[in-house]
Amino acid sequence: MGFGDLTELSFRVTETPHFIFASTGRFRVAALAETAEALWHGMAFQHMNFRRDWGDKKKVIIITTDDEIYKKLGEWYTQWIQQNALEPQEGADIARRISATWMESSGNSLNLPETQQKKYKAFSSADILRVREGHLKSFTKPFSPFPTHMMSDMLIRHQMGGVSDISPNGYFALTTGHGYFKEIKIAGKSETTLIAAGDYADNEISSAKGFDTGKSWARSLRKLVRRKKVKPNLEELINIKTGRGLTPEQLVLIYSLSHYMQSTPERVASYAKMIKRIESNNQVPALIEIAKIFNFKSVEELEKDWTEYITSNDFK
């Protein structure tokens, strides 16, 4: 799979039943491919319409282990955006935003040219994974923490279908929480970092190493909630839109919410219903609607039940 005329942007393609992995350098896709396919089947089991909505197309995952290649891919994409935009000014604005953040991120996405979509029977967008030299080991075994998080996050975003600009609230909390929930449940720990724990040296979650690994998150949060030092607040979490400025307490609460929503068969059914509602309406439901989906009459009742779950031994 190639992008532009540069030989550096020629990627080795590995296909599985539902994915196309385009990789470069020393990266080997076997473990990531096994993880992705297993998680795909998990989504198909949990969400009734997932298999039907996916259809016979494949999701492209681009993996690069070379910062220079990642940089050149970004440069190609910004040029491609400008050349193919219906409105030149809009294309220039999008390209400028991409250029400003491209090298600051450890992953990204791009729109595939139509020729590649047709050739590979692929979805219109591809996810890009930038794997640093020190992280290659994480991809040598199936179900390692970070790859599990990354693929879980991608799959739930794909199922939700994005949200409209009118109501973006809730998207970050739900997708990020799902990624951490799957990562910790399957791998037993977390290696995915959104914020620097070192900024919170006196924080109980940080000092208990819960933020570092995820192994102590539940125990640390349970203690804080029981002491009323942290109060679960659904509106506060739903209003978080990015990881910038996120505190350890907020991060673990986001994890706890996803853990709670997928902790029993009844809640799993409600969770699937909520994701279906997001997919249908292109936005996260209002808080009272989320409460009703989970069979509560008010947001306060949902928060009370969520809080009781955090302080119980079922939250791990």
C-alpha positions as a Markdown table, in Angstrom:
| # | Residue | x | y | z |
|---|---|---|---|---|
| 1 | Met | 0.0 | 0.0 | 0.0 |
| 2 | Gly | 1.6 | 3.3 | -1.1 |
| 3 | Phe | 0.9 | 6.9 | -0.5 |
| 4 | Gly | 2.2 | 9.4 | -3.0 |
| 5 | Asp | 5.3 | 8.8 | -5.1 |
| 6 | Leu | 7.7 | 8.3 | -2.2 |
| 7 | Thr | 9.3 | 4.9 | -1.8 |
| 8 | Glu | 9.4 | 5.5 | 2.0 |
| 9 | Leu | 5.6 | 5.5 | 2.0 |
| 10 | Ser | 5.3 | 2.0 | 0.7 |
| 11 | Phe | 3.8 | -0.3 | 3.4 |
| 12 | Arg | 3.8 | -4.0 | 3.7 |
| 13 | Val | 0.2 | -5.3 | 3.8 |
| 14 | Thr | -1.1 | -8.2 | 6.0 |
| 15 | Glu | -4.8 | -9.1 | 5.7 |
| 16 | Thr | -7.1 | -10.8 | 8.2 |
| 17 | Pro | -10.8 | -11.4 | 7.9 |
| 18 | His | -11.7 | -7.9 | 9.1 |
| 19 | Phe | -8.5 | -5.8 | 9.0 |
| 20 | Ile | -5.7 | -4.7 | 6.7 |
| 21 | Phe | -2.5 | -4.0 | 8.6 |
| 22 | Ala | 0.0 | -1.8 | 6.6 |
| 23 | Ser | 3.3 | -1.8 | 8.3 |
| 24 | Thr | 6.9 | -0.7 | 7.9 |
| 25 | Gly | 10.3 | -1.5 | 9.4 |
| 26 | Arg | 10.8 | -4.1 | 12.1 |
| 27 | Phe | 7.2 | -4.3 | 13.1 |
| 28 | Arg | 5.5 | -7.7 | 12.9 |
| 29 | Val | 1.7 | -7.7 | 12.9 |
| 30 | Ala | 0.9 | -11.3 | 14.1 |
| 31 | Ala | 0.2 | -10.5 | 17.8 |
| 32 | Leu | -1.7 | -7.3 | 17.0 |
| 33 | Ala | -3.8 | -9.1 | 14.3 |
| 34 | Glu | -4.8 | -11.8 | 16.7 |
| 35 | Thr | -5.8 | -9.2 | 19.3 |
| 36 | Ala | -7.8 | -7.2 | 16.8 |
| 37 | Glu | -9.7 | -10.2 | 15.5 |
| 38 | Ala | -10.5 | -11.5 | 19.0 |
| 39 | Leu | -11.8 | -8.0 | 20.1 |
| 40 | Trp | -13.8 | -7.8 | 16.8 |
| 41 | His | -15.6 | -11.0 | 17.7 |
| 42 | Gly | -16.2 | -9.7 | 21.2 |
| 43 | Met | -17.9 | -6.6 | 19.8 |
| 44 | Ala | -20.0 | -8.8 | 17.5 |
| 45 | Phe | -21.1 | -10.9 | 20.5 |
| 46 | Gln | -22.0 | -7.9 | 22.7 |
| 47 | His | -23.6 | -5.6 | 20.1 |
| 48 | Met | -26.2 | -7.3 | 18.0 |
| 49 | Asn | -25.9 | -5.0 | 14.9 |
| 50 | Phe | -22.1 | -4.8 | 14.9 |
| 51 | Arg | -21.5 | -7.6 | 12.5 |
| 52 | Arg | -24.2 | -6.4 | 10.1 |
| 53 | Asp | -23.1 | -2.8 | 10.2 |
| 54 | Trp | -19.4 | -3.8 | 9.6 |
| 55 | Gly | -20.4 | -5.7 | 6.5 |
| 56 | Asp | -17.7 | -7.1 | 4.2 |
| 57 | Lys | -15.3 | -4.1 | 4.3 |
| 58 | Lys | -12.0 | -4.1 | 6.1 |
| 59 | Lys | -10.5 | -1.6 | 8.5 |
| 60 | Val | -7.0 | -0.3 | 7.6 |
| 61 | Ile | -4.5 | 0.0 | 10.4 |
| 62 | Ile | -1.3 | 1.8 | 9.4 |
| 63 | Ile | 1.7 | 1.1 | 11.7 |
| 64 | Thr | 5.0 | 2.9 | 11.5 |
| 65 | Thr | 8.1 | 2.5 | 13.7 |
| 66 | Asp | 10.0 | 5.3 | 12.0 |
| 67 | Asp | 9.4 | 9.0 | 13.0 |
| 68 | Glu | 10.6 | 10.2 | 9.7 |
| 69 | Ile | 8.1 | 8.0 | 7.8 |
| 70 | Tyr | 5.4 | 9.1 | 10.1 |
| 71 | Lys | 6.4 | 12.7 | 9.4 |
| 72 | Lys | 6.4 | 12.2 | 5.6 |
| 73 | Leu | 3.0 | 10.5 | 5.8 |
| 74 | Gly | 1.6 | 13.5 | 7.6 |
| 75 | Glu | 3.1 | 15.8 | 4.9 |
| 76 | Trp | 1.6 | 13.7 | 2.2 |
| 77 | Tyr | -1.8 | 13.7 | 3.9 |
| 78 | Thr | -1.9 | 17.5 | 4.3 |
| 79 | Gln | -1.1 | 18.0 | 0.6 |
| 80 | Trp | -3.7 | 15.4 | -0.3 |
| 81 | Ile | -6.3 | 17.1 | 1.8 |
| 82 | Gln | -5.7 | 20.5 | 0.1 |
| 83 | Gln | -5.7 | 19.0 | -3.4 |
| 84 | Asn | -9.0 | 17.1 | -2.9 |
| 85 | Ala | -11.0 | 19.5 | -0.8 |
| 86 | Leu | -14.2 | 20.8 | -2.4 |
| 87 | Glu | -13.5 | 24.2 | -0.9 |
| 88 | Pro | -9.9 | 25.4 | -1.1 |
| 89 | Gln | -10.1 | 27.5 | 2.1 |
| 90 | Glu | -11.7 | 24.6 | 4.0 |
| 91 | Gly | -9.0 | 22.2 | 2.8 |
| 92 | Ala | -6.2 | 24.7 | 3.8 |
| 93 | Asp | -7.7 | 25.1 | 7.3 |
| 94 | Ile | -8.0 | 21.3 | 7.8 |
| 95 | Ala | -4.4 | 20.8 | 6.5 |
| 96 | Arg | -3.1 | 23.5 | 8.9 |
| 97 | Arg | -4.8 | 21.8 | 11.9 |
| 98 | Ile | -3.4 | 18.4 | 11.0 |
| 99 | Ser | 0.1 | 19.9 | 10.5 |
| 100 | Ala | 0.0 | 21.6 | 13.9 |
| 101 | Thr | -0.7 | 18.4 | 15.9 |
| 102 | Trp | 0.6 | 15.6 | 13.7 |
| 103 | Met | 4.1 | 15.1 | 15.2 |
| 104 | Glu | 2.8 | 15.7 | 18.8 |
| 105 | Ser | 0.6 | 12.6 | 18.7 |
| 106 | Ser | 1.3 | 8.9 | 19.0 |
| 107 | Gly | -1.5 | 8.0 | 16.6 |
| 108 | Asn | -3.8 | 9.6 | 14.1 |
| 109 | Ser | -6.2 | 8.8 | 11.3 |
| 110 | Leu | -6.6 | 9.7 | 7.6 |
| 111 | Asn | -9.1 | 9.4 | 4.8 |
| 112 | Leu | -8.1 | 6.8 | 2.3 |
| 113 | Pro | -8.1 | 7.7 | -1.4 |
| 114 | Glu | -11.0 | 6.1 | -3.3 |
| 115 | Thr | -8.6 | 4.0 | -5.3 |
| 116 | Gln | -7.3 | 2.3 | -2.2 |
| 117 | Gln | -10.8 | 1.9 | -0.7 |
| 118 | Lys | -11.9 | 0.0 | -3.8 |
| 119 | Lys | -8.7 | -2.0 | -4.2 |
| 120 | Tyr | -8.8 | -3.3 | -0.6 |
| 121 | Lys | -12.6 | -3.1 | 0.0 |
| 122 | Ala | -11.7 | -0.9 | 2.9 |
| 123 | Phe | -13.6 | 1.6 | 5.0 |
| 124 | Ser | -13.0 | 5.3 | 4.1 |
| 125 | Ser | -10.8 | 6.1 | 7.1 |
| 126 | Ala | -7.6 | 4.4 | 8.3 |
| 127 | Asp | -6.1 | 4.5 | 11.8 |
| 128 | Ile | -2.4 | 5.2 | 12.2 |
| 129 | Leu | -0.3 | 3.8 | 15.0 |
| 130 | Arg | 3.1 | 5.3 | 15.7 |
| 131 | Val | 5.1 | 2.7 | 17.5 |
| 132 | Arg | 8.2 | 4.1 | 19.2 |
| 133 | Glu | 11.4 | 1.9 | 19.4 |
| 134 | Gly | 11.0 | 1.3 | 23.2 |
| 135 | His | 7.3 | 0.1 | 22.7 |
| 136 | Leu | 7.9 | -2.6 | 20.1 |
| 137 | Lys | 8.0 | -5.3 | 22.8 |
| 138 | Ser | 4.4 | -4.5 | 23.7 |
| 139 | Phe | 3.4 | -5.8 | 20.3 |
| 140 | Thr | 5.2 | -9.2 | 20.4 |
| 141 | Lys | 2.4 | -11.0 | 22.4 |
| 142 | Pro | -1.4 | -11.0 | 21.8 |
| 143 | Phe | -3.5 | -9.1 | 24.3 |
| 144 | Ser | -0.7 | -6.9 | 25.6 |
| 145 | Pro | -2.1 | -3.8 | 27.4 |
| 146 | Phe | -1.5 | -0.9 | 25.0 |
| 147 | Pro | -2.5 | -2.8 | 21.8 |
| 148 | Thr | -5.6 | -4.1 | 23.5 |
| 149 | His | -6.5 | -0.5 | 24.6 |
| 150 | Met | -5.9 | 0.9 | 21.2 |
| 151 | Met | -7.9 | -1.7 | 19.3 |
| 152 | Ser | -10.8 | -1.6 | 21.8 |
| 153 | Asp | -11.0 | 2.2 | 21.6 |
| 154 | Met | -10.9 | 2.0 | 17.8 |
| 155 | Leu | -13.7 | -0.6 | 17.6 |
| 156 | Ile | -16.1 | 1.2 | 20.0 |
| 157 | Arg | -15.5 | 4.5 | 18.1 |
| 158 | His | -16.2 | 2.6 | 14.8 |
| 159 | Gln | -19.5 | 1.3 | 16.3 |
| 160 | Met | -20.6 | 4.6 | 17.7 |
| 161 | Gly | -19.9 | 6.3 | 14.3 |
| 162 | Gly | -18.7 | 9.6 | 15.8 |
| 163 | Val | -20.9 | 12.4 | 17.1 |
| 164 | Ser | -22.2 | 15.6 | 15.6 |
| 165 | Asp | -20.6 | 19.0 | 16.3 |
| 166 | Ile | -23.9 | 19.9 | 18.1 |
| 167 | Ser | -23.4 | 17.5 | 21.0 |
| 168 | Pro | -19.8 | 16.2 | 21.3 |
| 169 | Asn | -20.0 | 15.7 | 25.1 |
| 170 | Gly | -19.5 | 12.2 | 26.4 |
| 171 | Tyr | -17.7 | 10.8 | 23.4 |
| 172 | Phe | -14.2 | 11.0 | 25.1 |
| 173 | Ala | -15.4 | 9.6 | 28.4 |
| 174 | Leu | -17.1 | 6.6 | 26.8 |
| 175 | Thr | -14.5 | 5.6 | 24.3 |
| 176 | Thr | -11.5 | 6.2 | 26.7 |
| 177 | Gly | -13.3 | 4.4 | 29.5 |
| 178 | His | -14.0 | 1.4 | 27.2 |
| 179 | Gly | -10.3 | 1.3 | 26.1 |
| 180 | Tyr | -9.1 | 1.2 | 29.7 |
| 181 | Phe | -11.8 | -1.3 | 30.8 |
| 182 | Lys | -10.8 | -3.8 | 28.1 |
| 183 | Glu | -7.1 | -3.2 | 28.6 |
| 184 | Ile | -7.2 | -3.9 | 32.4 |
| 185 | Lys | -9.8 | -6.7 | 32.2 |
| 186 | Ile | -7.9 | -8.6 | 29.5 |
| 187 | Ala | -4.2 | -7.7 | 30.2 |
| 188 | Gly | -4.5 | -7.2 | 33.9 |
| 189 | Lys | -2.8 | -3.9 | 33.9 |
| 190 | Ser | -2.5 | -0.6 | 32.0 |
| 191 | Glu | 0.4 | 0.8 | 30.1 |
| 192 | Thr | -1.6 | 3.5 | 28.3 |
| 193 | Thr | -0.7 | 7.0 | 29.5 |
| 194 | Leu | -2.8 | 10.0 | 28.9 |
| 195 | Ile | -1.4 | 12.3 | 31.6 |
| 196 | Ala | 1.9 | 12.6 | 33.6 |
| 197 | Ala | 1.4 | 11.0 | 37.0 |
| 198 | Gly | 4.5 | 12.8 | 38.2 |
| 199 | Asp | 2.5 | 16.0 | 38.3 |
| 200 | Tyr | 0.4 | 14.5 | 41.2 |
| 201 | Ala | 3.1 | 13.2 | 43.6 |
| 202 | Asp | 0.8 | 13.6 | 46.6 |
| 203 | Asn | -2.2 | 12.0 | 45.0 |
| 204 | Glu | -3.3 | 8.7 | 46.6 |
| 205 | Ile | -4.0 | 7.1 | 43.2 |
| 206 | Ser | -0.6 | 8.1 | 41.9 |
| 207 | Ser | 1.3 | 7.2 | 45.1 |
| 208 | Ala | -0.5 | 3.8 | 45.3 |
| 209 | Lys | 0.9 | 3.1 | 41.8 |
| 210 | Gly | -2.7 | 2.7 | 40.6 |
| 211 | Phe | -2.2 | 5.3 | 37.9 |
| 212 | Asp | 1.1 | 3.8 | 36.8 |
| 213 | Thr | -0.2 | 0.3 | 36.1 |
| 214 | Gly | -4.0 | 0.1 | 36.6 |
| 215 | Lys | -3.6 | -2.8 | 39.1 |
| 216 | Ser | -4.5 | -0.6 | 42.1 |
| 217 | Trp | -7.0 | 1.7 | 40.4 |
| 218 | Ala | -10.1 | 0.1 | 41.9 |
| 219 | Arg | -8.7 | -0.2 | 45.4 |
| 220 | Ser | -7.4 | 3.4 | 45.4 |
| 221 | Leu | -10.6 | 4.9 | 44.1 |
| 222 | Arg | -12.8 | 2.8 | 46.4 |
| 223 | Lys | -10.8 | 4.3 | 49.4 |
| 224 | Leu | -11.2 | 7.9 | 48.1 |
| 225 | Val | -14.9 | 7.5 | 47.5 |
| 226 | Arg | -15.6 | 5.9 | 50.8 |
| 227 | Arg | -13.7 | 8.8 | 52.5 |
| 228 | Lys | -15.8 | 11.2 | 50.4 |
| 229 | Lys | -12.6 | 12.7 | 48.9 |
| 230 | Val | -13.9 | 11.9 | 45.4 |
| 231 | Lys | -17.5 | 12.1 | 44.4 |
| 232 | Pro | -18.6 | 10.4 | 41.2 |
| 233 | Asn | -20.3 | 13.0 | 39.0 |
| 234 | Leu | -21.7 | 11.9 | 35.7 |
| 235 | Glu | -22.1 | 15.4 | 34.3 |
| 236 | Glu | -18.5 | 16.3 | 35.1 |
| 237 | Leu | -17.2 | 13.2 | 33.3 |
| 238 | Ile | -19.5 | 13.6 | 30.2 |
| 239 | Asn | -18.2 | 17.2 | 29.8 |
| 240 | Ile | -14.6 | 16.1 | 29.5 |
| 241 | Lys | -13.7 | 16.3 | 25.8 |
| 242 | Thr | -9.9 | 15.6 | 25.7 |
| 243 | Gly | -7.2 | 14.1 | 27.8 |
| 244 | Arg | -5.5 | 17.5 | 28.2 |
| 245 | Gly | -5.7 | 18.6 | 31.8 |
| 246 | Leu | -7.2 | 15.2 | 32.9 |
| 247 | Thr | -6.4 | 14.3 | 36.5 |
| 248 | Pro | -5.7 | 10.8 | 37.8 |
| 249 | Glu | -9.0 | 10.9 | 39.8 |
| 250 | Gln | -11.0 | 11.8 | 36.6 |
| 251 | Leu | -9.2 | 9.1 | 34.6 |
| 252 | Val | -10.0 | 6.4 | 37.1 |
| 253 | Leu | -13.6 | 7.6 | 37.4 |
| 254 | Ile | -13.9 | 7.3 | 33.6 |
| 255 | Tyr | -12.6 | 3.8 | 33.9 |
| 256 | Ser | -15.0 | 3.0 | 36.7 |
| 257 | Leu | -18.0 | 4.2 | 34.7 |
| 258 | Ser | -17.2 | 1.8 | 31.9 |
| 259 | His | -16.5 | -1.0 | 34.3 |
| 260 | Tyr | -19.9 | -0.3 | 36.0 |
| 261 | Met | -21.8 | -0.2 | 32.7 |
| 262 | Gln | -20.4 | -3.6 | 31.7 |
| 263 | Ser | -20.4 | -5.4 | 35.0 |
| 264 | Thr | -23.6 | -7.5 | 34.8 |
| 265 | Pro | -25.6 | -9.0 | 31.9 |
| 266 | Glu | -28.4 | -6.5 | 32.5 |
| 267 | Arg | -26.0 | -3.5 | 32.4 |
| 268 | Val | -24.2 | -4.9 | 29.3 |
| 269 | Ala | -27.6 | -5.0 | 27.6 |
| 270 | Ser | -28.2 | -1.4 | 28.6 |
| 271 | Tyr | -24.7 | -0.4 | 27.5 |
| 272 | Ala | -25.3 | -1.9 | 24.1 |
| 273 | Lys | -28.6 | -0.1 | 23.8 |
| 274 | Met | -26.9 | 3.2 | 24.7 |
| 275 | Ile | -24.2 | 2.6 | 22.0 |
| 276 | Lys | -26.9 | 1.8 | 19.5 |
| 277 | Arg | -28.7 | 5.1 | 20.4 |
| 278 | Ile | -25.4 | 7.0 | 19.8 |
| 279 | Glu | -25.0 | 5.4 | 16.5 |
| 280 | Ser | -28.5 | 6.1 | 15.4 |
| 281 | Asn | -28.7 | 9.7 | 16.6 |
| 282 | Asn | -25.1 | 10.7 | 16.0 |
| 283 | Gln | -24.8 | 12.1 | 19.5 |
| 284 | Val | -24.5 | 10.9 | 23.1 |
| 285 | Pro | -27.9 | 11.0 | 24.8 |
| 286 | Ala | -28.8 | 13.5 | 27.5 |
| 287 | Leu | -27.9 | 12.4 | 31.0 |
| 288 | Ile | -31.5 | 11.7 | 32.0 |
| 289 | Glu | -31.8 | 9.5 | 28.9 |
| 290 | Ile | -28.7 | 7.6 | 29.8 |
| 291 | Ala | -30.2 | 7.1 | 33.3 |
| 292 | Lys | -33.5 | 5.8 | 31.7 |
| 293 | Ile | -31.5 | 3.4 | 29.4 |
| 294 | Phe | -30.0 | 1.9 | 32.6 |
| 295 | Asn | -33.5 | 1.6 | 34.1 |
| 296 | Phe | -33.3 | 4.6 | 36.5 |
| 297 | Lys | -35.8 | 7.4 | 36.9 |
| 298 | Ser | -33.2 | 10.1 | 37.5 |
| 299 | Val | -29.5 | 10.8 | 37.1 |
| 300 | Glu | -29.1 | 10.9 | 40.9 |
| 301 | Glu | -30.3 | 7.3 | 41.1 |
| 302 | Leu | -27.8 | 6.2 | 38.5 |
| 303 | Glu | -25.0 | 8.1 | 40.3 |
| 304 | Lys | -26.0 | 6.5 | 43.6 |
| 305 | Asp | -25.9 | 3.0 | 42.1 |
| 306 | Trp | -22.6 | 3.7 | 40.4 |
| 307 | Thr | -21.1 | 5.1 | 43.6 |
| 308 | Glu | -22.3 | 2.0 | 45.5 |
| 309 | Tyr | -20.7 | -0.2 | 42.9 |
| 310 | Ile | -17.3 | 1.6 | 43.2 |
| 311 | Thr | -17.3 | 1.1 | 47.0 |
| 312 | Ser | -18.2 | -2.6 | 46.6 |
| 313 | Asn | -15.8 | -5.5 | 46.2 |
| 314 | Asp | -17.3 | -6.1 | 42.7 |
| 315 | Phe | -15.2 | -3.2 | 41.3 |
| 316 | Lys | -11.8 | -4.5 | 40.6 |
